Amino acid sequence: MGARITSPSMESAPMNRAAALYRSAIFKKAIMAITGMVLFGFVLSHMTGNLKIFQGAEKINHYSEFLREFGQPVLPYKGFLWIMRLGLIGAAVLHIWSAIALTLDNRRARPKNYELRRPVQMDYASRTMRYSGFIVAGYIVYHLLHLTSGQAHPDFVHGDVYSNLIIAFQNPLVAAIYVVVNILLSFHLYHGLWSMFQSLGIDHPAVKGLRRPFAATFAVVICLGFIAIPISIVTGLIQ
């Protein structure tokens, strides 16, 4: 039998398909939706953990130490936290990349003389989605420096989550920043959640009518859970 002759076009076909998939809007929307789910899950768990401050210093500090020790002795001390942080950073980078890529694709596809707007279909959350995303990204960097590593905290004590939160939010300006940004985050979550179902192809009539109520409820719960902490501290309800 003679050797099979493979043409260059046959060899490059898989690479061409992979490149086409990478450039496609479907791939970018799927990346945005999947990474969004990861980030939504983290936001929910992070809020739940932070609300332990209402149970007192012992509860929230014990929870913080539990996360640092989780996985030992298989994982080193803080190993689980670093795995989670690296995974979240990767998800955030991919989420931002897909958002920017889709925005650029939309601009290239739109005619230069296109000026028609549809304000009825475009609510406030969708119109400000990109801007709130960048604001939230900057807030995350500040939050890590403020309450995780402590560089932006004047009296940071490693391991004492309760005192770090109390001291931080006794400053009205800091408390106001957290409240405002978490309200923006809730708008971002609202729009992202209901559009995520469509990006993943989950558009069944039985689910379609529940997308907005689910997204609105989730966003409101997250917003109230996060802003309750700085408001309670700055007003003296938690001392």
C-alpha positions, 0 to 999 in steps of 0.5 A, spaced: 500 500 500 502 506 498 503 512 503 497 516 504 498 523 502 496 529 506 495 536 503 497 542 507 490 544 507 488 538 511 493 539 516 491 546 517 484 544 517 484 543 525 488 549 526 483 553 522 477 551 525 480 552 532 482 559 530 475 560 527 472 558 534 477 562 538 474 568 534 467 567 534 462 571 538 459 564 541 466 562 544 467 569 547 460 569 550 461 562 553 467 564 556 464 570 559 458 566 561 462 560 565 467 565 568 461 569 570 458 563 574 465 562 577 465 569 579 458 569 582 459 563 586 465 566 589 461 573 590 455 569 594 460 565 598 464 571 600 458 575 602 456 569 606 462 569 610 463 576 611 456 576 614 459 572 620 461 579 623 454 580 626 455 573 630 462 577 633 469 577 633 470 569 634 466 567 629 468 571 623 476 570 625 475 562 626 472 562 619 478 566 616 483 561 620 479 555 617 480 557 610 487 558 611 488 551 614 483 548 609 486 542 606 492 540 611 496 536 611 495 535 603 495 542 602 500 547 605 498 553 610 494 558 606 494 553 600 487 552 599 486 560 599 492 561 594 489 556 589 482 559 590 485 566 588 489 564 582 483 561 579 479 567 581 484 571 577 484 567 571 476 567 571 477 575 572 482 575 566 478 571 561 471 575 563 474 581 562 478 579 555 471 576 553 468 583 554 473 587 551 473 582 545 465 582 544 465 590 545 471 591 539 467 585 535 460 589 536 464 596 534 467 593 528 460 590 525 456 596 526 456 601 520 460 608 522 453 612 520 449 607 525 446 612 530 440 608 532 439 607 539 434 603 543 433 605 550 426 602 551 430 595 550 436 597 554 436 598 561 440 602 565 444 596 567 446 594 560 448 601 558 453 601 564 455 594 564 462 595 561 463 602 565 461 598 572 465 592 570 472 596 570 470 600 576 468 593 580 475 591 577 479 597 580 475 596 587 477 589 587 484 591 587 483 596 592 479 591 596 485 586 596 490 591 598 485 594 603 483 588 607 487 582 604 494 584 604 493 590 608 497 595 604 492 600 604 489 599 611 493 603 616 492 598 622 491 592 619 492 585 623 493 579 619 488 574 622 484 579 625 478 580 620 473 583 625 478 588 628 480 590 620 473 591 618 471 595 624 477 600 623 476 600 616 469 602 616 469 607 622 472 611 616 465 614 613 469 615 606 471 608 606 464 606 608 461 610 602 466 607 597 464 600 599 457 602 599 457 605 592 461 600 589 457 594 591 451 598 588 454 598 582 456 591 582 449 589 584 447 592 577 453 588 574 450 582 577 443 583 575 445 584 567 450 579 567 446 573 570 440 574 566 444 575 559 448 569 562 442 564 560 442 566 553 449 566 552 449 558 554 443 557 550 439 556 556 433 559 553 427 555 554 420 558 555 419 555 562 426 558 564 426 565 560 420 568 564 424 567 570 431 570 568 430 577 570 426 575 577 432 571 579 437 576 577 434 581 580 433 577 587 440 575 587 443 582 585 439 585 591 441 580 596 448 580 594 448 588 595 444 588 601 449 583 604 455 587 602 453 594 604 450 592 611 457 591 614 460 598 612 453 601 614 452 597 621 459 599 623 459 606 620 453 608 624 455 604 630 451 598 630 457 594 630 462 596 635 
